[in-house]
């Protein structure tokens, strides 16, 4: 039978063993915790690394999307360019057709222009022929001496030789030169009565030319208001000229409102106008 001391020692030894086992268990636990802590630290580091890699991956994805969009834009532009290139042949053909049409029009216009040039030369010839330097000028030059002679004859009676008249032809005009010994050197510088006498002489000279060139004879002379602006001497000179013309077997009719000629004209027809109605007075 064991003593109390031995039992106590045995108990203590058992407790010591248990304690040692417990301590050993704690030490093992501590080592396991340390190992777990190290693993946790490594895991944390791994997570941080993964996060960095994930961030880089996000950047790469953004770059990829950007590059993808650029690629899509380039492909779209390429498609458009290819579409344009496919339409170029048709456009070229259309342009060629337009060029051919324009060339045809140019040929037509050129032919028309050349025809117009020929016509223009033709018409220029006739314009010059019938112009002041053409046929008219030659014809007028031939009749100028006759007109001058006849007009001077009439002016000798109408102006008693004080007014001389001469027809002239230049390249630009058909002129009448007037020389008044007691008046103006130009037609417009003469008095109204003198211009009236010049006008009558020119009109009679032109009538003589027409009569001379015509196959028919003229035995009628009609005058309207030839006595306007004439004084009594001028009226007498006109009447003397008309008597001379009448002696050439001409019938002369002239209208006038001047009552001073009533005694100078044997045969008269009086016309009275009233309320817009004209009637003969017998």
CORCOR-V660459 format. One record per residue. SS is DSSP state (alpha for helix, beta for strand, coil for the rest). PHI is phi in degrees with one decimal (NA if undefined). PSI is psi in whole degrees, -180 to 180 (* if undefined). Layout:
BEGIN
SS/PHI/PSI ; SS/PHI/PSI
END
This chain:
BEGIN
coil/NA/130 ; coil/-79.0/154 ; coil/-84.3/171 ; alpha/-66.4/-32 ; alpha/-68.4/-40 ; alpha/-69.3/-39 ; alpha/-65.2/-40 ; alpha/-64.0/-39 ; alpha/-67.9/-40 ; alpha/-63.4/-41 ; alpha/-63.9/-43 ; alpha/-65.9/-40 ; alpha/-63.7/-39 ; alpha/-65.0/-41 ; alpha/-65.1/-37 ; alpha/-64.3/-42 ; alpha/-61.1/-44 ; alpha/-63.1/-41 ; alpha/-64.1/-45 ; alpha/-60.8/-40 ; alpha/-65.6/-39 ; alpha/-64.8/-45 ; alpha/-61.7/-42 ; alpha/-62.5/-37 ; alpha/-64.7/-41 ; alpha/-63.4/-41 ; alpha/-61.2/-43 ; alpha/-64.2/-40 ; alpha/-61.6/-41 ; alpha/-62.8/-43 ; alpha/-62.9/-41 ; alpha/-63.9/-40 ; alpha/-65.1/-42 ; alpha/-62.4/-43 ; alpha/-63.2/-41 ; alpha/-64.9/-38 ; alpha/-63.7/-43 ; alpha/-64.6/-40 ; alpha/-63.8/-38 ; alpha/-63.7/-42 ; alpha/-62.0/-45 ; alpha/-62.5/-40 ; alpha/-63.0/-42 ; alpha/-61.1/-45 ; alpha/-61.4/-40 ; alpha/-64.2/-40 ; alpha/-62.9/-44 ; alpha/-60.6/-42 ; alpha/-62.8/-43 ; alpha/-62.1/-38 ; alpha/-63.5/-43 ; alpha/-61.1/-43 ; alpha/-64.1/-37 ; alpha/-64.8/-41 ; alpha/-62.6/-44 ; alpha/-62.9/-36 ; alpha/-64.8/-39 ; alpha/-62.6/-42 ; alpha/-62.7/-41 ; alpha/-65.1/-38 ; alpha/-64.4/-40 ; alpha/-63.2/-45 ; alpha/-62.3/-40 ; alpha/-62.1/-44 ; alpha/-63.1/-40 ; alpha/-63.9/-46 ; alpha/-64.0/-36 ; alpha/-63.5/-42 ; alpha/-63.6/-42 ; alpha/-60.8/-42 ; alpha/-62.7/-43 ; alpha/-63.2/-41 ; alpha/-63.7/-43 ; alpha/-63.2/-43 ; alpha/-63.3/-40 ; alpha/-64.6/-44 ; alpha/-62.2/-40 ; alpha/-61.2/-42 ; alpha/-62.7/-43 ; alpha/-63.7/-44 ; alpha/-63.3/-40 ; alpha/-63.7/-38 ; alpha/-64.6/-41 ; alpha/-63.6/-45 ; alpha/-60.6/-36 ; alpha/-69.3/-27 ; alpha/-88.6/-13 ; alpha/-58.6/-46 ; alpha/-57.2/-43 ; alpha/-65.1/-43 ; alpha/-61.9/-41 ; alpha/-62.7/-43 ; alpha/-63.2/-41 ; alpha/-63.5/-43 ; alpha/-63.5/-40 ; alpha/-62.3/-41 ; alpha/-62.9/-42 ; alpha/-62.6/-42 ; alpha/-62.1/-42 ; alpha/-63.1/-41 ; alpha/-62.4/-43 ; alpha/-64.6/-40 ; alpha/-63.3/-39 ; alpha/-62.7/-44 ; alpha/-62.8/-41 ; alpha/-62.6/-43 ; alpha/-61.6/-43 ; alpha/-63.3/-46 ; alpha/-64.0/-39 ; alpha/-64.7/-43 ; alpha/-63.2/-42 ; alpha/-63.3/-42 ; alpha/-62.9/-45 ; alpha/-62.0/-39 ; alpha/-64.5/-40 ; alpha/-66.0/-36 ; alpha/-61.7/-44 ; alpha/-63.1/-46 ; alpha/-62.2/-39 ; alpha/-62.3/-43 ; alpha/-61.9/-40 ; alpha/-63.2/-48 ; alpha/-69.3/-35 ; alpha/-61.2/-37 ; alpha/-60.8/-47 ; alpha/-74.7/-31 ; alpha/-61.8/-45 ; alpha/-67.8/-37 ; alpha/-63.5/-40 ; coil/-97.6/6 ; coil/-81.3/-171 ; coil/-66.4/-23 ; coil/-100.9/4 ; coil/-102.8/-138 ; alpha/-59.0/-42 ; alpha/-58.6/-42 ; alpha/-63.4/-43 ; alpha/-65.9/-40 ; alpha/-65.8/-43 ; alpha/-64.9/-38 ; alpha/-61.4/-32 ; alpha/-73.7/-32 ; alpha/-94.4/-11 ; alpha/-57.1/-47 ; alpha/-59.8/-41 ; alpha/-64.9/-47 ; alpha/-61.2/-42 ; alpha/-62.9/-43 ; alpha/-63.3/-45 ; alpha/-68.8/-41 ; alpha/-64.9/-39 ; alpha/-64.8/-37 ; alpha/-60.4/-45 ; alpha/-70.0/-37 ; alpha/-69.4/-30 ; alpha/-60.2/-35 ; alpha/-80.5/-43 ; alpha/-74.8/-32 ; coil/-123.1/13 ; coil/55.9/32 ; coil/78.3/6 ; coil/-79.0/-20 ; beta/-118.3/127 ; beta/-109.2/145 ; beta/-133.2/142 ; beta/-144.3/131 ; beta/-88.9/143 ; beta/-143.3/150 ; beta/-122.4/127 ; coil/-118.4/180 ; coil/-67.9/-20 ; coil/-110.6/-20 ; coil/-156.1/167 ; beta/-114.3/109 ; beta/-112.4/158 ; beta/-121.6/117 ; beta/-95.4/132 ; beta/-119.5/133 ; beta/-129.1/108 ; beta/-104.7/119 ; coil/-65.4/-25 ; coil/-120.6/14 ; coil/-140.7/-152 ; coil/-74.6/156 ; coil/-83.4/-14 ; coil/-119.8/159 ; alpha/-55.9/-47 ; alpha/-69.8/-17 ; alpha/-88.7/-3 ; coil/-85.3/163 ; coil/-71.2/168 ; alpha/-63.3/-38 ; alpha/-66.6/-41 ; alpha/-66.0/-40 ; alpha/-65.1/-34 ; alpha/-63.2/-41 ; alpha/-66.4/-41 ; alpha/-63.5/-43 ; alpha/-60.9/-42 ; alpha/-66.0/-41 ; alpha/-64.1/-42 ; alpha/-65.9/-42 ; alpha/-61.9/-42 ; alpha/-68.7/-35 ; alpha/-66.2/-41 ; alpha/-66.7/-37 ; alpha/-64.7/-41 ; alpha/-61.5/-39 ; alpha/-63.0/-46 ; alpha/-61.3/-43 ; alpha/-65.5/-39 ; alpha/-67.8/-34 ; alpha/-89.4/-11 ; coil/-92.6/151 ; coil/-79.0/-15 ; coil/-103.8/147 ; coil/-90.4/151 ; coil/-111.0/119 ; coil/-115.8/17 ; beta/-131.4/132 ; beta/-126.7/120 ; beta/-114.2/127 ; beta/-126.8/143 ; beta/-124.4/116 ; coil/54.1/49 ; coil/-80.6/-8 ; coil/-98.5/2 ; coil/-64.0/138 ; coil/70.7/10 ; coil/-97.9/142 ; coil/-82.7/-176 ; alpha/-64.0/-37 ; alpha/-66.0/-41 ; alpha/-64.9/-38 ; alpha/-64.7/-42 ; alpha/-63.1/-40 ; alpha/-66.4/-38 ; alpha/-65.7/-42 ; alpha/-65.9/-37 ; alpha/-61.7/-41 ; alpha/-66.6/-40 ; alpha/-66.6/-36 ; alpha/-65.2/-39 ; alpha/-65.6/-41 ; alpha/-66.8/-37 ; alpha/-64.1/-32 ; coil/-66.0/-18 ; coil/-87.7/29 ; coil/63.7/39 ; coil/-112.6/142 ; beta/-94.1/126 ; beta/-114.4/126 ; beta/-119.5/129 ; beta/-144.1/143 ; beta/-102.6/138 ; coil/-154.8/153 ; coil/-104.6/4 ; coil/-85.6/114 ; alpha/-73.3/-10 ; alpha/-69.4/-17 ; alpha/-92.8/1 ; coil/-58.2/-41 ; coil/-78.0/-16 ; coil/-92.7/-13 ; coil/-116.8/117 ; coil/-71.8/-39 ; coil/-105.8/119 ; coil/-131.7/147 ; coil/-123.6/120 ; beta/-98.3/130 ; beta/-119.3/125 ; beta/-112.7/133 ; beta/-113.3/124 ; beta/-142.7/133 ; coil/53.8/37 ; coil/78.9/8 ; beta/-119.6/129 ; beta/-99.3/142 ; beta/-145.7/153 ; beta/-83.8/140 ; beta/-109.7/117 ; coil/-86.0/*
END
